[in-house]
Amino acid sequence: MLIQVKVHPDAKKEQIKEKDSQHLEIWTKAKAKHGEANKVLRKKIANHFNVLPKKISLEKGFRQPNKIFKIYK
């Protein structure tokens, strides 16, 4: 399953907004440096979909705010 995510790093609040089953908007306090925000996003997406973080991989958008993650079941 592919999930499209728009991320807002350095946010004041942590929040996940589900637009539909395959589109998320996530605000995180993590910085967008050295992949910190990407690591946090993996954990948040895993919690949201109730899977292990190792079942989530970032497929596209390593340095962009619009990302595509793949969930392996």
PDB file of N, CA, C and O in Angstrom:
ATOM      1  N   MET A   1       0.846  -1.170   0.000  1.00  0.00           N
ATOM      2  CA  MET A   1       0.000   0.000   0.000  1.00  0.00           C
ATOM      3  C   MET A   1       0.894   1.236   0.000  1.00  0.00           C
ATOM      4  O   MET A   1       1.835   1.316   0.789  1.00  0.00           O
ATOM      5  N   LEU A   2       0.615   2.187  -0.864  1.00  0.00           N
ATOM      6  CA  LEU A   2       1.357   3.443  -0.917  1.00  0.00           C
ATOM      7  C   LEU A   2       0.555   4.532  -0.216  1.00  0.00           C
ATOM      8  O   LEU A   2      -0.660   4.636  -0.381  1.00  0.00           O
ATOM      9  N   ILE A   3       1.259   5.338   0.566  1.00  0.00           N
ATOM     10  CA  ILE A   3       0.641   6.428   1.318  1.00  0.00           C
ATOM     11  C   ILE A   3       1.332   7.730   0.924  1.00  0.00           C
ATOM     12  O   ILE A   3       2.559   7.822   0.973  1.00  0.00           O
ATOM     13  N   GLN A   4       0.562   8.720   0.542  1.00  0.00           N
ATOM     14  CA  GLN A   4       1.113  10.040   0.244  1.00  0.00           C
ATOM     15  C   GLN A   4       1.027  10.887   1.503  1.00  0.00           C
ATOM     16  O   GLN A   4      -0.020  10.974   2.144  1.00  0.00           O
ATOM     17  N   VAL A   5       2.157  11.515   1.846  1.00  0.00           N
ATOM     18  CA  VAL A   5       2.246  12.277   3.091  1.00  0.00           C
ATOM     19  C   VAL A   5       2.783  13.664   2.802  1.00  0.00           C
ATOM     20  O   VAL A   5       3.778  13.823   2.096  1.00  0.00           O
ATOM     21  N   LYS A   6       2.116  14.666   3.351  1.00  0.00           N
ATOM     22  CA  LYS A   6       2.651  16.027   3.340  1.00  0.00           C
ATOM     23  C   LYS A   6       3.111  16.294   4.763  1.00  0.00           C
ATOM     24  O   LYS A   6       2.328  16.191   5.708  1.00  0.00           O
ATOM     25  N   VAL A   7       4.387  16.637   4.910  1.00  0.00           N
ATOM     26  CA  VAL A   7       4.959  16.815   6.244  1.00  0.00           C
ATOM     27  C   VAL A   7       5.221  18.296   6.516  1.00  0.00           C
ATOM     28  O   VAL A   7       5.586  19.061   5.623  1.00  0.00           O
ATOM     29  N   HIS A   8       5.022  18.671   7.775  1.00  0.00           N
ATOM     30  CA  HIS A   8       5.304  20.022   8.258  1.00  0.00           C
ATOM     31  C   HIS A   8       6.311  19.885   9.409  1.00  0.00           C
ATOM     32  O   HIS A   8       5.901  19.761  10.564  1.00  0.00           O
ATOM     33  N   PRO A   9       7.620  19.905   9.117  1.00  0.00           N
ATOM     34  CA  PRO A   9       8.617  19.779  10.187  1.00  0.00           C
ATOM     35  C   PRO A   9       8.701  21.063  11.015  1.00  0.00           C
ATOM     36  O   PRO A   9       8.194  22.106  10.603  1.00  0.00           O
ATOM     37  N   ASP A  10       9.334  20.982  12.168  1.00  0.00           N
ATOM     38  CA  ASP A  10       9.509  22.121  13.079  1.00  0.00           C
ATOM     39  C   ASP A  10       8.177  22.731  13.510  1.00  0.00           C
ATOM     40  O   ASP A  10       8.100  23.934  13.756  1.00  0.00           O
ATOM     41  N   ALA A  11       7.140  21.920  13.602  1.00  0.00           N
ATOM     42  CA  ALA A  11       5.824  22.416  14.010  1.00  0.00           C
ATOM     43  C   ALA A  11       5.775  22.578  15.523  1.00  0.00           C
ATOM     44  O   ALA A  11       6.558  21.965  16.249  1.00  0.00           O
ATOM     45  N   LYS A  12       4.863  23.394  15.984  1.00  0.00           N
ATOM     46  CA  LYS A  12       4.699  23.594  17.421  1.00  0.00           C
ATOM     47  C   LYS A  12       3.960  22.420  18.059  1.00  0.00           C
ATOM     48  O   LYS A  12       4.203  22.090  19.220  1.00  0.00           O
ATOM     49  N   LYS A  13       3.055  21.785  17.301  1.00  0.00           N
ATOM     50  CA  LYS A  13       2.271  20.657  17.808  1.00  0.00           C
ATOM     51  C   LYS A  13       2.493  19.444  16.929  1.00  0.00           C
ATOM     52  O   LYS A  13       2.776  19.568  15.738  1.00  0.00           O
ATOM     53  N   GLU A  14       2.362  18.261  17.532  1.00  0.00           N
ATOM     54  CA  GLU A  14       2.403  16.996  16.798  1.00  0.00           C
ATOM     55  C   GLU A  14       0.957  16.655  16.439  1.00  0.00           C
ATOM     56  O   GLU A  14       0.088  16.614  17.310  1.00  0.00           O
ATOM     57  N   GLN A  15       0.707  16.412  15.152  1.00  0.00           N
ATOM     58  CA  GLN A  15      -0.658  16.135  14.720  1.00  0.00           C
ATOM     59  C   GLN A  15      -0.651  15.326  13.434  1.00  0.00           C
ATOM     60  O   GLN A  15       0.239  15.486  12.598  1.00  0.00           O
ATOM     61  N   ILE A  16      -1.643  14.458  13.277  1.00  0.00           N
ATOM     62  CA  ILE A  16      -1.849  13.719  12.035  1.00  0.00           C
ATOM     63  C   ILE A  16      -3.267  14.001  11.566  1.00  0.00           C
ATOM     64  O   ILE A  16      -4.225  13.864  12.326  1.00  0.00           O
ATOM     65  N   LYS A  17      -3.388  14.394  10.305  1.00  0.00           N
ATOM     66  CA  LYS A  17      -4.694  14.637   9.708  1.00  0.00           C
ATOM     67  C   LYS A  17      -4.842  13.685   8.527  1.00  0.00           C
ATOM     68  O   LYS A  17      -4.057  13.733   7.580  1.00  0.00           O
ATOM     69  N   GLU A  18      -5.848  12.823   8.587  1.00  0.00           N
ATOM     70  CA  GLU A  18      -6.082  11.859   7.521  1.00  0.00           C
ATOM     71  C   GLU A  18      -7.079  12.454   6.537  1.00  0.00           C
ATOM     72  O   GLU A  18      -8.249  12.646   6.867  1.00  0.00           O
ATOM     73  N   LYS A  19      -6.609  12.747   5.321  1.00  0.00           N
ATOM     74  CA  LYS A  19      -7.490  13.296   4.297  1.00  0.00           C
ATOM     75  C   LYS A  19      -8.368  12.198   3.708  1.00  0.00           C
ATOM     76  O   LYS A  19      -9.568  12.393   3.513  1.00  0.00           O
ATOM     77  N   ASP A  20      -7.770  11.048   3.425  1.00  0.00           N
ATOM     78  CA  ASP A  20      -8.483   9.828   3.065  1.00  0.00           C
ATOM     79  C   ASP A  20      -7.566   8.665   3.412  1.00  0.00           C
ATOM     80  O   ASP A  20      -6.541   8.870   4.062  1.00  0.00           O
ATOM     81  N   SER A  21      -7.905   7.458   2.998  1.00  0.00           N
ATOM     82  CA  SER A  21      -7.146   6.288   3.435  1.00  0.00           C
ATOM     83  C   SER A  21      -5.717   6.253   2.905  1.00  0.00           C
ATOM     84  O   SER A  21      -4.891   5.504   3.428  1.00  0.00           O
ATOM     85  N   GLN A  22      -5.403   7.049   1.874  1.00  0.00           N
ATOM     86  CA  GLN A  22      -4.063   7.018   1.302  1.00  0.00           C
ATOM     87  C   GLN A  22      -3.367   8.374   1.301  1.00  0.00           C
ATOM     88  O   GLN A  22      -2.317   8.519   0.675  1.00  0.00           O
ATOM     89  N   HIS A  23      -3.921   9.367   1.982  1.00  0.00           N
ATOM     90  CA  HIS A  23      -3.321  10.695   2.048  1.00  0.00           C
ATOM     91  C   HIS A  23      -3.324  11.181   3.495  1.00  0.00           C
ATOM     92  O   HIS A  23      -4.368  11.260   4.141  1.00  0.00           O
ATOM     93  N   LEU A  24      -2.126  11.504   3.986  1.00  0.00           N
ATOM     94  CA  LEU A  24      -1.980  12.023   5.347  1.00  0.00           C
ATOM     95  C   LEU A  24      -1.267  13.364   5.317  1.00  0.00           C
ATOM     96  O   LEU A  24      -0.467  13.637   4.422  1.00  0.00           O
ATOM     97  N   GLU A  25      -1.563  14.185   6.294  1.00  0.00           N
ATOM     98  CA  GLU A  25      -0.821  15.415   6.528  1.00  0.00           C
ATOM     99  C   GLU A  25      -0.335  15.327   7.970  1.00  0.00           C
ATOM    100  O   GLU A  25      -1.131  15.143   8.891  1.00  0.00           O
ATOM    101  N   ILE A  26       0.985  15.460   8.161  1.00  0.00           N
ATOM    102  CA  ILE A  26       1.575  15.244   9.486  1.00  0.00           C
ATOM    103  C   ILE A  26       2.405  16.452   9.892  1.00  0.00           C
ATOM    104  O   ILE A  26       3.253  16.929   9.138  1.00  0.00           O
ATOM    105  N   TRP A  27       2.140  16.937  11.103  1.00  0.00           N
ATOM    106  CA  TRP A  27       2.938  17.995  11.707  1.00  0.00           C
ATOM    107  C   TRP A  27       3.818  17.340  12.764  1.00  0.00           C
ATOM    108  O   TRP A  27       3.335  16.556  13.582  1.00  0.00           O
ATOM    109  N   THR A  28       5.106  17.660  12.748  1.00  0.00           N
ATOM    110  CA  THR A  28       6.024  17.078  13.716  1.00  0.00           C
ATOM    111  C   THR A  28       6.988  18.140  14.237  1.00  0.00           C
ATOM    112  O   THR A  28       7.340  19.081  13.526  1.00  0.00           O
ATOM    113  N   LYS A  29       7.406  17.973  15.482  1.00  0.00           N
ATOM    114  CA  LYS A  29       8.380  18.888  16.079  1.00  0.00           C
ATOM    115  C   LYS A  29       9.794  18.597  15.603  1.00  0.00           C
ATOM    116  O   LYS A  29      10.695  19.411  15.807  1.00  0.00           O
ATOM    117  N   ALA A  30      10.000  17.456  14.976  1.00  0.00           N
ATOM    118  CA  ALA A  30      11.339  17.067  14.507  1.00  0.00           C
ATOM    119  C   ALA A  30      11.824  18.014  13.413  1.00  0.00           C
ATOM    120  O   ALA A  30      11.041  18.534  12.618  1.00  0.00           O
ATOM    121  N   LYS A  31      13.115  18.216  13.398  1.00  0.00           N
ATOM    122  CA  LYS A  31      13.731  19.082  12.399  1.00  0.00           C
ATOM    123  C   LYS A  31      13.904  18.325  11.083  1.00  0.00           C
ATOM    124  O   LYS A  31      13.973  17.096  11.062  1.00  0.00           O
ATOM    125  N   ALA A  32      13.973  19.071  10.001  1.00  0.00           N
ATOM    126  CA  ALA A  32      14.129  18.473   8.671  1.00  0.00           C
ATOM    127  C   ALA A  32      15.601  18.331   8.303  1.00  0.00           C
ATOM    128  O   ALA A  32      15.955  18.427   7.127  1.00  0.00           O
ATOM    129  N   LYS A  33      16.453  18.105   9.282  1.00  0.00           N
ATOM    130  CA  LYS A  33      17.891  17.953   9.038  1.00  0.00           C
ATOM    131  C   LYS A  33      18.312  16.530   9.350  1.00  0.00           C
ATOM    132  O   LYS A  33      17.821  15.917  10.298  1.00  0.00           O
ATOM    133  N   HIS A  34      19.218  16.014   8.550  1.00  0.00           N
ATOM    134  CA  HIS A  34      19.828  14.701   8.771  1.00  0.00           C
ATOM    135  C   HIS A  34      18.802  13.569   8.847  1.00  0.00           C
ATOM    136  O   HIS A  34      19.056  12.551   9.492  1.00  0.00           O
ATOM    137  N   GLY A  35      17.645  13.733   8.195  1.00  0.00           N
ATOM    138  CA  GLY A  35      16.639  12.673   8.164  1.00  0.00           C
ATOM    139  C   GLY A  35      15.865  12.483   9.454  1.00  0.00           C
ATOM    140  O   GLY A  35      15.161  11.486   9.609  1.00  0.00           O
ATOM    141  N   GLU A  36      15.983  13.426  10.384  1.00  0.00           N
ATOM    142  CA  GLU A  36      15.284  13.295  11.669  1.00  0.00           C
ATOM    143  C   GLU A  36      13.777  13.214  11.482  1.00  0.00           C
ATOM    144  O   GLU A  36      13.126  12.349  12.068  1.00  0.00           O
ATOM    145  N   ALA A  37      13.216  14.105  10.672  1.00  0.00           N
ATOM    146  CA  ALA A  37      11.769  14.127  10.467  1.00  0.00           C
ATOM    147  C   ALA A  37      11.309  12.838   9.782  1.00  0.00           C
ATOM    148  O   ALA A  37      10.244  12.316  10.112  1.00  0.00           O
ATOM    149  N   ASN A  38      12.084  12.325   8.848  1.00  0.00           N
ATOM    150  CA  ASN A  38      11.713  11.087   8.150  1.00  0.00           C
ATOM    151  C   ASN A  38      11.633   9.904   9.119  1.00  0.00           C
ATOM    152  O   ASN A  38      10.743   9.063   8.990  1.00  0.00           O
ATOM    153  N   LYS A  39      12.543   9.832  10.078  1.00  0.00           N
ATOM    154  CA  LYS A  39      12.525   8.754  11.070  1.00  0.00           C
ATOM    155  C   LYS A  39      11.272   8.847  11.939  1.00  0.00           C
ATOM    156  O   LYS A  39      10.623   7.842  12.228  1.00  0.00           O
ATOM    157  N   VAL A  40      10.950  10.066  12.346  1.00  0.00           N
ATOM    158  CA  VAL A  40       9.756  10.276  13.169  1.00  0.00           C
ATOM    159  C   VAL A  40       8.500   9.942  12.366  1.00  0.00           C
ATOM    160  O   VAL A  40       7.559   9.355  12.901  1.00  0.00           O
ATOM    161  N   LEU A  41       8.482  10.310  11.094  1.00  0.00           N
ATOM    162  CA  LEU A  41       7.325  10.022  10.253  1.00  0.00           C
ATOM    163  C   LEU A  41       7.072   8.525  10.140  1.00  0.00           C
ATOM    164  O   LEU A  41       5.924   8.085  10.200  1.00  0.00           O
ATOM    165  N   ARG A  42       8.129   7.741   9.978  1.00  0.00           N
ATOM    166  CA  ARG A  42       7.973   6.282   9.900  1.00  0.00           C
ATOM    167  C   ARG A  42       7.263   5.756  11.141  1.00  0.00           C
ATOM    168  O   ARG A  42       6.347   4.940  11.041  1.00  0.00           O
ATOM    169  N   LYS A  43       7.687   6.225  12.310  1.00  0.00           N
ATOM    170  CA  LYS A  43       7.078   5.765  13.561  1.00  0.00           C
ATOM    171  C   LYS A  43       5.617   6.207  13.666  1.00  0.00           C
ATOM    172  O   LYS A  43       4.759   5.432  14.088  1.00  0.00           O
ATOM    173  N   LYS A  44       5.341   7.445  13.285  1.00  0.00           N
ATOM    174  CA  LYS A  44       3.974   7.963  13.366  1.00  0.00           C
ATOM    175  C   LYS A  44       3.037   7.220  12.408  1.00  0.00           C
ATOM    176  O   LYS A  44       1.908   6.890  12.769  1.00  0.00           O
ATOM    177  N   ILE A  45       3.510   6.961  11.196  1.00  0.00           N
ATOM    178  CA  ILE A  45       2.696   6.242  10.223  1.00  0.00           C
ATOM    179  C   ILE A  45       2.467   4.807  10.701  1.00  0.00           C
ATOM    180  O   ILE A  45       1.367   4.271  10.566  1.00  0.00           O
ATOM    181  N   ALA A  46       3.497   4.197  11.253  1.00  0.00           N
ATOM    182  CA  ALA A  46       3.365   2.833  11.783  1.00  0.00           C
ATOM    183  C   ALA A  46       2.312   2.790  12.892  1.00  0.00           C
ATOM    184  O   ALA A  46       1.479   1.884  12.919  1.00  0.00           O
ATOM    185  N   ASN A  47       2.344   3.754  13.795  1.00  0.00           N
ATOM    186  CA  ASN A  47       1.346   3.811  14.870  1.00  0.00           C
ATOM    187  C   ASN A  47      -0.055   4.043  14.311  1.00  0.00           C
ATOM    188  O   ASN A  47      -1.023   3.435  14.767  1.00  0.00           O
ATOM    189  N   HIS A  48      -0.153   4.919  13.330  1.00  0.00           N
ATOM    190  CA  HIS A  48      -1.453   5.257  12.744  1.00  0.00           C
ATOM    191  C   HIS A  48      -2.106   4.042  12.081  1.00  0.00           C
ATOM    192  O   HIS A  48      -3.314   3.836  12.199  1.00  0.00           O
ATOM    193  N   PHE A  49      -1.291   3.234  11.378  1.00  0.00           N
ATOM    194  CA  PHE A  49      -1.818   2.070  10.670  1.00  0.00           C
ATOM    195  C   PHE A  49      -1.634   0.761  11.446  1.00  0.00           C
ATOM    196  O   PHE A  49      -1.937  -0.319  10.938  1.00  0.00           O
ATOM    197  N   ASN A  50      -1.135   0.869  12.678  1.00  0.00           N
ATOM    198  CA  ASN A  50      -0.981  -0.279  13.573  1.00  0.00           C
ATOM    199  C   ASN A  50      -0.101  -1.383  12.962  1.00  0.00           C
ATOM    200  O   ASN A  50      -0.473  -2.556  12.950  1.00  0.00           O
ATOM    201  N   VAL A  51       1.069  -0.979  12.456  1.00  0.00           N
ATOM    202  CA  VAL A  51       2.072  -1.916  11.938  1.00  0.00           C
ATOM    203  C   VAL A  51       3.420  -1.570  12.569  1.00  0.00           C
ATOM    204  O   VAL A  51       3.571  -0.514  13.182  1.00  0.00           O
ATOM    205  N   LEU A  52       4.384  -2.452  12.418  1.00  0.00           N
ATOM    206  CA  LEU A  52       5.727  -2.188  12.932  1.00  0.00           C
ATOM    207  C   LEU A  52       6.439  -1.175  12.040  1.00  0.00           C
ATOM    208  O   LEU A  52       6.228  -1.170  10.827  1.00  0.00           O
ATOM    209  N   PRO A  53       7.284  -0.310  12.626  1.00  0.00           N
ATOM    210  CA  PRO A  53       8.020   0.679  11.813  1.00  0.00           C
ATOM    211  C   PRO A  53       8.897   0.049  10.737  1.00  0.00           C
ATOM    212  O   PRO A  53       9.149   0.680   9.711  1.00  0.00           O
ATOM    213  N   LYS A  54       9.365  -1.172  10.945  1.00  0.00           N
ATOM    214  CA  LYS A  54      10.207  -1.809   9.932  1.00  0.00           C
ATOM    215  C   LYS A  54       9.401  -2.203   8.691  1.00  0.00           C
ATOM    216  O   LYS A  54       9.984  -2.551   7.664  1.00  0.00           O
ATOM    217  N   LYS A  55       8.068  -2.153   8.776  1.00  0.00           N
ATOM    218  CA  LYS A  55       7.198  -2.450   7.635  1.00  0.00           C
ATOM    219  C   LYS A  55       6.899  -1.201   6.800  1.00  0.00           C
ATOM    220  O   LYS A  55       6.123  -1.262   5.846  1.00  0.00           O
ATOM    221  N   ILE A  56       7.510  -0.076   7.158  1.00  0.00           N
ATOM    222  CA  ILE A  56       7.301   1.196   6.458  1.00  0.00           C
ATOM    223  C   ILE A  56       8.610   1.608   5.785  1.00  0.00           C
ATOM    224  O   ILE A  56       9.669   1.590   6.411  1.00  0.00           O
ATOM    225  N   SER A  57       8.529   1.977   4.512  1.00  0.00           N
ATOM    226  CA  SER A  57       9.730   2.481   3.841  1.00  0.00           C
ATOM    227  C   SER A  57       9.386   3.758   3.074  1.00  0.00           C
ATOM    228  O   SER A  57       8.298   3.896   2.513  1.00  0.00           O
ATOM    229  N   LEU A  58      10.330   4.673   3.068  1.00  0.00           N
ATOM    230  CA  LEU A  58      10.182   5.923   2.331  1.00  0.00           C
ATOM    231  C   LEU A  58      10.603   5.657   0.895  1.00  0.00           C
ATOM    232  O   LEU A  58      11.761   5.332   0.635  1.00  0.00           O
ATOM    233  N   GLU A  59       9.677   5.791  -0.027  1.00  0.00           N
ATOM    234  CA  GLU A  59       9.932   5.473  -1.426  1.00  0.00           C
ATOM    235  C   GLU A  59      10.347   6.698  -2.237  1.00  0.00           C
ATOM    236  O   GLU A  59      11.195   6.596  -3.124  1.00  0.00           O
ATOM    237  N   LYS A  60       9.758   7.849  -1.938  1.00  0.00           N
ATOM    238  CA  LYS A  60      10.008   9.044  -2.736  1.00  0.00           C
ATOM    239  C   LYS A  60       9.851  10.284  -1.864  1.00  0.00           C
ATOM    240  O   LYS A  60       8.994  10.320  -0.982  1.00  0.00           O
ATOM    241  N   GLY A  61      10.680  11.304  -2.110  1.00  0.00           N
ATOM    242  CA  GLY A  61      10.536  12.566  -1.393  1.00  0.00           C
ATOM    243  C   GLY A  61      11.428  12.678  -0.181  1.00  0.00           C
ATOM    244  O   GLY A  61      11.023  13.247   0.833  1.00  0.00           O
ATOM    245  N   PHE A  62      12.648  12.143  -0.263  1.00  0.00           N
ATOM    246  CA  PHE A  62      13.546  12.153   0.883  1.00  0.00           C
ATOM    247  C   PHE A  62      13.824  13.555   1.402  1.00  0.00           C
ATOM    248  O   PHE A  62      14.005  13.746   2.604  1.00  0.00           O
ATOM    249  N   ARG A  63      13.859  14.535   0.510  1.00  0.00           N
ATOM    250  CA  ARG A  63      14.172  15.904   0.922  1.00  0.00           C
ATOM    251  C   ARG A  63      13.063  16.896   0.589  1.00  0.00           C
ATOM    252  O   ARG A  63      13.288  18.106   0.616  1.00  0.00           O
ATOM    253  N   GLN A  64      11.885  16.404   0.280  1.00  0.00           N
ATOM    254  CA  GLN A  64      10.752  17.260  -0.042  1.00  0.00           C
ATOM    255  C   GLN A  64       9.654  17.113   1.010  1.00  0.00           C
ATOM    256  O   GLN A  64       9.609  16.113   1.726  1.00  0.00           O
ATOM    257  N   PRO A  65       8.776  18.099   1.103  1.00  0.00           N
ATOM    258  CA  PRO A  65       7.672  17.983   2.064  1.00  0.00           C
ATOM    259  C   PRO A  65       6.604  16.977   1.631  1.00  0.00           C
ATOM    260  O   PRO A  65       5.876  16.454   2.474  1.00  0.00           O
ATOM    261  N   ASN A  66       6.502  16.702   0.335  1.00  0.00           N
ATOM    262  CA  ASN A  66       5.557  15.702  -0.162  1.00  0.00           C
ATOM    263  C   ASN A  66       6.304  14.392  -0.350  1.00  0.00           C
ATOM    264  O   ASN A  66       7.267  14.319  -1.113  1.00  0.00           O
ATOM    265  N   LYS A  67       5.854  13.363   0.347  1.00  0.00           N
ATOM    266  CA  LYS A  67       6.562  12.087   0.379  1.00  0.00           C
ATOM    267  C   LYS A  67       5.614  10.942   0.052  1.00  0.00           C
ATOM    268  O   LYS A  67       4.395  11.060   0.179  1.00  0.00           O
ATOM    269  N   ILE A  68       6.209   9.831  -0.372  1.00  0.00           N
ATOM    270  CA  ILE A  68       5.439   8.605  -0.585  1.00  0.00           C
ATOM    271  C   ILE A  68       6.085   7.501   0.241  1.00  0.00           C
ATOM    272  O   ILE A  68       7.268   7.200   0.084  1.00  0.00           O
ATOM    273  N   PHE A  69       5.287   6.905   1.121  1.00  0.00           N
ATOM    274  CA  PHE A  69       5.741   5.797   1.950  1.00  0.00           C
ATOM    275  C   PHE A  69       5.024   4.530   1.483  1.00  0.00           C
ATOM    276  O   PHE A  69       3.881   4.570   1.027  1.00  0.00           O
ATOM    277  N   LYS A  70       5.727   3.412   1.609  1.00  0.00           N
ATOM    278  CA  LYS A  70       5.136   2.116   1.279  1.00  0.00           C
ATOM    279  C   LYS A  70       4.986   1.319   2.566  1.00  0.00           C
ATOM    280  O   LYS A  70       5.910   1.243   3.377  1.00  0.00           O
ATOM    281  N   ILE A  71       3.809   0.725   2.741  1.00  0.00           N
ATOM    282  CA  ILE A  71       3.542  -0.124   3.898  1.00  0.00           C
ATOM    283  C   ILE A  71       3.508  -1.566   3.420  1.00  0.00           C
ATOM    284  O   ILE A  71       2.716  -1.924   2.548  1.00  0.00           O
ATOM    285  N   TYR A  72       4.369  -2.388   3.995  1.00  0.00           N
ATOM    286  CA  TYR A  72       4.413  -3.811   3.677  1.00  0.00           C
ATOM    287  C   TYR A  72       3.600  -4.557   4.711  1.00  0.00           C
ATOM    288  O   TYR A  72       3.727  -4.299   5.908  1.00  0.00           O
ATOM    289  N   LYS A  73       2.777  -5.467   4.269  1.00  0.00           N
ATOM    290  CA  LYS A  73       1.949  -6.234   5.220  1.00  0.00           C
ATOM    291  C   LYS A  73       2.389  -7.659   5.296  1.00  0.00           C
ATOM    292  O   LYS A  73       1.807  -8.445   6.044  1.00  0.00           O
TER     293      LYS A  73
END
